[in-house]
């Protein structure tokens, strides 16, 4: 059976602790359904864009957002568009396994791959089928071989071993299991194309099955795509260190912890915003005054000129409401002098 080699160091422990704190917050926090839906849609867009961009698609984030919203972009490469939309289809499959007690299976992994690469490049990626030949990983710039995967005749047994390990009661933390699964599938490279995307979704699947879904608000591929050399370097160093995954897991856990802390921070901000809005209503603010407060608090619109344009009100009306909000202790003016041209307003969080 597959037996991953790794050690749990202080950095990994610290990262896991940060993740668990974020999980606790997300479980206990009272966040509006509308906010969660908006954040989920944004996370899906970011993940779909970045996980395909890592693999070479040329869509901009704006184009990806438009395509996932149902718009068409005639000038976009059809294969890039299909890969983006395929990711959403594959993600929806994975999301259906949150809390699932069904055993992990090769059939499911192959179905994820099938959904990712169907109708791309004329079907040359052999959707859902293990490769029958060698599939060298080549540097896109130098054209040098950077990794030679196991021979094709070993793929079946390696995948069987991986799935058996995923179904075994190893006692290993779920986050670590997901990181190990991601690396191992990339290492086996069982498919002609789409291995990276499949591996990243497999990692998500592992966490989702054990209810580590984080309300579907995280996106690891944004981190990978922002610094792809660090991502690929972390994977490659496992092979350079006699298949010891410690360094990779440190990178993986640290990235997920940073993502979850960012989500937690946004959630905390939303909660504070809600409390302040309730407070504003409780002390008698309504109508235009409440709109001014909301623009500063939620939209980040904080200069007099921007507020008058946003709310379609006169400067004198705005100043009257700003004075009332300052008097109530809800906002403050930030300026270096009475005539500071950069003066703006902030909520007292």
KOLNU-681169 format. One record per residue (C-alpha): x negated, y, z; residue in three letters. Coordinates in nm, 3 decimals, decimal comma, padded with zeros to 5 digits. Example, Ala and Ser with C-alpha at 12.3 -4.5 7.8 and 13.67 -1.06 7.14 Angstrom:
PT        X        Y        Z  residuo
PT  -01,230  -00,450   00,780      ALA
PT  -01,367  -00,106   00,714      SER
//
This chain:
PT        X        Y        Z  residuo
PT   00,000   00,000   00,000      UNK
PT  -00,100   00,361  -00,056      UNK
PT  -00,293   00,489   00,249      UNK
PT  -00,370   00,863   00,230      UNK
PT  -00,687   00,991   00,394      UNK
PT  -00,662   01,316   00,591      UNK
PT  -00,724   01,475   00,930      UNK
PT  -00,502   01,717   01,118      UNK
PT  -00,711   02,023   01,203      UNK
PT  -00,629   02,343   01,392      UNK
PT  -00,527   02,529   01,078      UNK
PT  -00,276   02,258   00,984      UNK
PT  -00,133   02,249   01,338      UNK
PT  -00,098   02,628   01,338      UNK
PT   00,077   02,621   01,001      UNK
PT   00,318   02,347   01,107      UNK
PT   00,399   02,543   01,424      UNK
PT   00,482   02,854   01,220      UNK
PT   00,703   02,647   00,991      UNK
PT   00,893   02,492   01,284      UNK
PT   00,953   02,837   01,434      UNK
PT   01,095   02,955   01,103      UNK
PT   01,314   02,644   01,082      UNK
PT   01,445   02,716   01,431      UNK
PT   01,522   03,074   01,339      UNK
PT   01,702   02,979   01,017      UNK
PT   01,910   02,719   01,203      UNK
PT   02,016   02,958   01,478      UNK
PT   02,045   03,287   01,289      UNK
PT   02,386   03,415   01,190      UNK
PT   02,325   03,525   00,834      UNK
PT   02,607   03,616   00,599      UNK
PT   02,704   03,369   00,330      UNK
PT   02,671   03,643   00,069      UNK
PT   02,313   03,719   00,174      UNK
PT   02,218   03,351   00,170      UNK
PT   02,371   03,303  -00,176      UNK
PT   02,182   03,605  -00,311      UNK
PT   01,856   03,484  -00,158      UNK
PT   01,910   03,130  -00,291      UNK
PT   01,970   03,263  -00,642      UNK
PT   01,656   03,476  -00,618      UNK
PT   01,448   03,185  -00,486      UNK
PT   01,568   02,959  -00,769      UNK
PT   01,480   03,223  -01,027      UNK
PT   01,132   03,273  -00,882      UNK
PT   01,065   02,900  -00,855      UNK
PT   01,194   02,822  -01,205      UNK
PT   00,988   03,105  -01,353      UNK
PT   00,663   03,037  -01,169      UNK
PT   00,665   02,656  -01,182      UNK
PT   00,696   02,670  -01,561      UNK
PT   00,463   02,968  -01,600      UNK
PT   00,186   02,772  -01,426      UNK
PT   00,215   02,517  -01,705      UNK
PT   00,180   02,775  -01,981      UNK
PT   00,520   02,925  -02,062      UNK
PT   00,502   03,292  -02,163      UNK
PT   00,835   03,423  -02,036      UNK
PT   00,828   03,731  -01,816      UNK
PT   01,007   03,724  -01,482      UNK
PT   01,264   03,966  -01,622      UNK
PT   01,330   03,734  -01,917      UNK
PT   01,359   03,433  -01,685      UNK
PT   01,610   03,622  -01,471      UNK
PT   01,816   03,710  -01,777      UNK
PT   01,810   03,356  -01,915      UNK
PT   01,917   03,200  -01,586      UNK
PT   02,201   03,453  -01,576      UNK
PT   02,327   03,316  -01,908      UNK
PT   02,186   03,580  -02,141      UNK
PT   02,007   03,501  -02,465      UNK
PT   01,664   03,631  -02,569      UNK
PT   01,617   03,568  -02,944      UNK
PT   01,245   03,651  -02,942      UNK
PT   01,162   03,401  -02,665      UNK
PT   00,989   03,072  -02,749      UNK
PT   01,265   02,805  -02,759      UNK
PT   01,047   02,552  -02,575      UNK
PT   00,978   02,804  -02,298      UNK
PT   01,350   02,874  -02,265      UNK
PT   01,435   02,505  -02,254      UNK
PT   01,170   02,431  -01,990      UNK
PT   01,306   02,711  -01,771      UNK
PT   01,667   02,596  -01,798      UNK
PT   01,562   02,233  -01,756      UNK
PT   01,404   02,322  -01,423      UNK
PT   01,738   02,447  -01,294      UNK
PT   01,902   02,121  -01,399      UNK
PT   01,634   01,916  -01,225      UNK
PT   01,648   02,132  -00,913      UNK
PT   02,025   02,086  -00,889      UNK
PT   01,965   01,710  -00,888      UNK
PT   01,711   01,742  -00,605      UNK
PT   01,936   01,976  -00,406      UNK
PT   02,201   01,706  -00,404      UNK
PT   01,974   01,493  -00,183      UNK
PT   01,963   01,726   00,119      UNK
PT   01,999   01,499   00,422      UNK
PT   02,024   01,189   00,203      UNK
PT   01,960   00,849   00,362      UNK
PT   01,915   00,679   00,026      UNK
PT   01,566   00,528  -00,017      UNK
PT   01,325   00,711  -00,242      UNK
PT   01,299   00,540  -00,580      UNK
PT   01,098   00,547  -00,898      UNK
PT   01,428   00,575  -01,083      UNK
PT   01,495   00,908  -00,913      UNK
PT   01,145   01,041  -00,980      UNK
PT   01,176   00,943  -01,344      UNK
PT   01,516   01,111  -01,364      UNK
PT   01,365   01,433  -01,228      UNK
PT   01,100   01,414  -01,500      UNK
PT   01,360   01,338  -01,763      UNK
PT   01,560   01,647  -01,674      UNK
PT   01,250   01,863  -01,676      UNK
PT   01,124   01,775  -02,024      UNK
PT   01,434   01,674  -02,221      UNK
PT   01,456   01,847  -02,562      UNK
PT   01,112   02,006  -02,520      UNK
PT   00,856   01,983  -02,802      UNK
PT   01,063   01,743  -03,004      UNK
PT   01,082   01,485  -02,728      UNK
PT   00,707   01,423  -02,735      UNK
PT   00,693   01,428  -02,352      UNK
PT   00,880   01,093  -02,341      UNK
PT   01,141   01,204  -02,084      UNK
PT   01,157   00,971  -01,784      UNK
PT   00,901   00,727  -01,923      UNK
PT   00,560   00,645  -01,779      UNK
PT   00,272   00,709  -02,015      UNK
PT   00,133   00,423  -02,221      UNK
PT  -00,207   00,577  -02,284      UNK
PT  -00,466   00,802  -02,125      UNK
PT  -00,372   01,164  -02,060      UNK
PT  -00,682   01,373  -01,996      UNK
PT  -00,646   01,704  -01,813      UNK
PT  -00,832   01,963  -02,021      UNK
PT  -00,930   02,320  -01,934      UNK
PT  -00,718   02,543  -02,159      UNK
PT  -01,007   02,787  -02,212      UNK
PT  -01,323   02,574  -02,231      UNK
PT  -01,145   02,262  -02,364      UNK
PT  -01,358   02,056  -02,127      UNK
PT  -01,208   01,755  -01,950      UNK
PT  -01,154   01,849  -01,585      UNK
PT  -00,978   01,532  -01,473      UNK
PT  -00,941   01,178  -01,603      UNK
PT  -00,631   01,016  -01,451      UNK
PT  -00,609   00,643  -01,374      UNK
PT  -00,567   00,411  -01,676      UNK
PT  -00,213   00,371  -01,806      UNK
PT  -00,196   00,006  -01,701      UNK
PT  -00,238   00,115  -01,336      UNK
PT   00,041   00,373  -01,336      UNK
PT   00,323   00,132  -01,253      UNK
PT   00,151  -00,020  -00,951      UNK
PT   00,033   00,319  -00,824      UNK
PT   00,384   00,463  -00,846      UNK
PT   00,530   00,157  -00,675      UNK
PT   00,278   00,196  -00,393      UNK
PT   00,359   00,567  -00,357      UNK
PT   00,733   00,507  -00,336      UNK
PT   00,688   00,223  -00,086      UNK
PT   00,479   00,456   00,129      UNK
PT   00,741   00,731   00,106      UNK
PT   01,004   00,486   00,228      UNK
PT   00,789   00,353   00,513      UNK
PT   00,813   00,479   00,871      UNK
PT   00,467   00,634   00,894      UNK
PT   00,540   00,882   01,172      UNK
PT   00,373   01,155   00,968      UNK
PT   00,526   01,504   00,978      UNK
PT   00,768   01,556   00,686      UNK
PT   00,587   01,866   00,562      UNK
PT   00,262   01,671   00,541      UNK
PT   00,439   01,384   00,365      UNK
PT   00,570   01,628   00,105      UNK
PT   00,222   01,770   00,045      UNK
PT   00,072   01,423   00,017      UNK
PT   00,343   01,318  -00,228      UNK
PT   00,278   01,624  -00,443      UNK
PT  -00,094   01,559  -00,463      UNK
PT  -00,059   01,187  -00,526      UNK
PT   00,182   01,225  -00,815      UNK
PT  -00,048   01,483  -00,974      UNK
PT  -00,337   01,241  -00,918      UNK
PT  -00,158   00,946  -01,078      UNK
PT  -00,040   01,169  -01,363      UNK
PT   00,223   00,910  -01,460      UNK
PT   00,379   01,107  -01,746      UNK
PT   00,254   01,247  -02,075      UNK
PT   00,363   01,598  -01,977      UNK
PT   00,544   01,767  -01,689      UNK
PT   00,345   01,605  -01,409      UNK
PT   00,287   01,928  -01,215      UNK
PT   00,652   02,031  -01,224      UNK
PT   00,765   01,682  -01,129      UNK
PT   00,516   01,672  -00,841      UNK
PT   00,633   02,006  -00,705      UNK
PT   00,996   01,897  -00,719      UNK
PT   00,904   01,565  -00,556      UNK
PT   00,755   01,762  -00,265      UNK
PT   01,079   01,959  -00,239      UNK
PT   01,281   01,637  -00,254      UNK
PT   01,082   01,484   00,033      UNK
PT   01,158   01,785   00,253      UNK
PT   01,522   01,811   00,148      UNK
PT   01,590   01,445   00,229      UNK
PT   01,475   01,507   00,586      UNK
PT   01,682   01,827   00,614      UNK
PT   01,381   02,054   00,572      UNK
PT   01,574   02,253   00,314      UNK
PT   01,515   02,596   00,475      UNK
PT   01,857   02,692   00,336      UNK
PT   01,696   02,662  -00,011      UNK
PT   01,526   02,999   00,032      UNK
PT   01,158   02,918  -00,029      UNK
PT   00,950   02,917  -00,346      UNK
PT   00,603   02,762  -00,332      UNK
PT   00,527   02,797  -00,702      UNK
PT   00,508   03,175  -00,675      UNK
PT   00,204   03,127  -00,450      UNK
PT   00,049   02,875  -00,690      UNK
PT   00,110   03,094  -00,995      UNK
PT  -00,025   03,410  -00,831      UNK
PT  -00,362   03,242  -00,780      UNK
PT  -00,363   02,933  -00,998      UNK
PT  -00,738   02,885  -00,957      UNK
PT  -00,691   02,845  -00,580      UNK
PT  -00,406   02,598  -00,641      UNK
PT  -00,591   02,381  -00,891      UNK
PT  -00,909   02,414  -00,687      UNK
PT  -00,735   02,281  -00,377      UNK
PT  -00,615   01,980  -00,576      UNK
PT  -00,953   01,917  -00,735      UNK
PT  -01,142   01,932  -00,406      UNK
PT  -00,958   01,622  -00,285      UNK
PT  -01,136   01,421  -00,555      UNK
PT  -01,464   01,595  -00,478      UNK
PT  -01,433   01,490  -00,111      UNK
PT  -01,376   01,118  -00,160      UNK
PT  -00,995   01,158  -00,177      UNK
PT  -00,975   01,329   00,163      UNK
PT  -00,659   01,543   00,149      UNK
PT  -00,731   01,757   00,456      UNK
PT  -00,829   02,067   00,258      UNK
PT  -00,532   02,033   00,025      UNK
PT  -00,290   01,993   00,317      UNK
PT  -00,438   02,297   00,489      UNK
PT  -00,374   02,497   00,171      UNK
PT  -00,026   02,348   00,124      UNK
PT   00,091   02,395   00,484      UNK
PT  -00,054   02,746   00,500      UNK
PT   00,132   02,846   00,184      UNK
PT   00,463   02,705   00,303      UNK
PT   00,419   02,870   00,644      UNK
PT   00,359   03,208   00,478      UNK
PT   00,668   03,159   00,262      UNK
PT   00,886   03,069   00,559      UNK
PT   00,760   03,359   00,769      UNK
PT   00,852   03,590   00,481      UNK
PT   01,203   03,442   00,468      UNK
PT   01,233   03,473   00,846      UNK
PT   01,121   03,836   00,832      UNK
PT   01,387   03,915   00,571      UNK
PT   01,648   03,736   00,780      UNK
PT   01,551   03,931   01,091      UNK
PT   01,574   04,253   00,891      UNK
PT   01,925   04,163   00,775      UNK
PT   02,034   04,090   01,131      UNK
PT   01,893   04,421   01,257      UNK
PT   02,062   04,599   00,969      UNK
PT   02,396   04,445   01,060      UNK
PT   02,358   04,545   01,424      UNK
PT   02,277   04,904   01,331      UNK
PT   02,572   04,924   01,092      UNK
PT   02,802   04,801   01,367      UNK
PT   02,650   05,058   01,602      UNK
PT   02,703   05,333   01,345      UNK
PT   03,068   05,239   01,312      UNK
PT   03,110   05,216   01,689      UNK
PT   02,993   05,574   01,745      UNK
PT   03,240   05,704   01,490      UNK
PT   03,052   05,723   01,161      UNK
PT   03,252   05,642   00,848      UNK
PT   03,291   05,751   00,488      UNK
PT   03,003   05,951   00,345      UNK
PT   02,799   05,948   00,667      UNK
PT   02,807   05,569   00,673      UNK
PT   02,714   05,560   00,304      UNK
PT   02,410   05,779   00,375      UNK
PT   02,307   05,552   00,660      UNK
PT   02,352   05,237   00,448      UNK
PT   02,148   05,384   00,163      UNK
PT   01,858   05,452   00,399      UNK
PT   01,893   05,128   00,592      UNK
PT   01,966   04,870   00,323      UNK
PT   01,861   05,020  -00,008      UNK
PT   01,541   05,193   00,099      UNK
PT   01,659   05,520  -00,055      UNK
PT   01,513   05,771   00,188      UNK
PT   01,434   06,107   00,030      UNK
PT   01,687   06,393   00,009      UNK
PT   01,667   06,414  -00,370      UNK
PT   01,718   06,039  -00,417      UNK
PT   02,005   06,031  -00,168      UNK
PT   02,194   06,315  -00,338      UNK
PT   02,163   06,142  -00,675      UNK
PT   02,257   05,799  -00,539      UNK
PT   02,560   05,920  -00,343      UNK
PT   02,669   06,204  -00,576      UNK
PT   02,684   06,460  -00,297      UNK
PT   02,546   06,811  -00,253      UNK
PT   02,227   06,886  -00,061      UNK
PT   02,424   07,075   00,207      UNK
PT   02,663   06,782   00,260      UNK
PT   02,370   06,543   00,283      UNK
PT   02,188   06,761   00,537      UNK
PT   02,498   06,778   00,756      UNK
PT   02,527   06,399   00,770      UNK
PT   02,153   06,349   00,818      UNK
PT   02,162   06,585   01,116      UNK
PT   02,449   06,386   01,270      UNK
PT   02,271   06,053   01,217      UNK
PT   01,951   06,189   01,373      UNK
PT   02,150   06,322   01,668      UNK
PT   02,302   05,976   01,721      UNK
PT   01,957   05,820   01,726      UNK
PT   02,024   05,606   01,417      UNK
PT   01,760   05,760   01,190      UNK
PT   01,450   05,979   01,218      UNK
PT   01,271   06,213   00,983      UNK
PT   00,912   06,128   00,890      UNK
PT   00,706   06,435   00,800      UNK
PT   00,372   06,596   00,878      UNK
PT   00,510   06,950   00,888      UNK
PT   00,834   07,143   00,849      UNK
PT   00,766   07,189   00,478      UNK
PT   00,615   06,848   00,401      UNK
PT   00,717   06,760   00,040      UNK
PT   00,686   06,389   00,123      UNK
PT   00,938   06,407   00,408      UNK
PT   01,174   06,110   00,420      UNK
PT   01,409   05,929   00,657      UNK
PT   01,384   05,592   00,828      UNK
PT   01,628   05,390   01,036      UNK
PT   01,543   05,342   01,403      UNK
PT   01,515   04,964   01,395      UNK
//
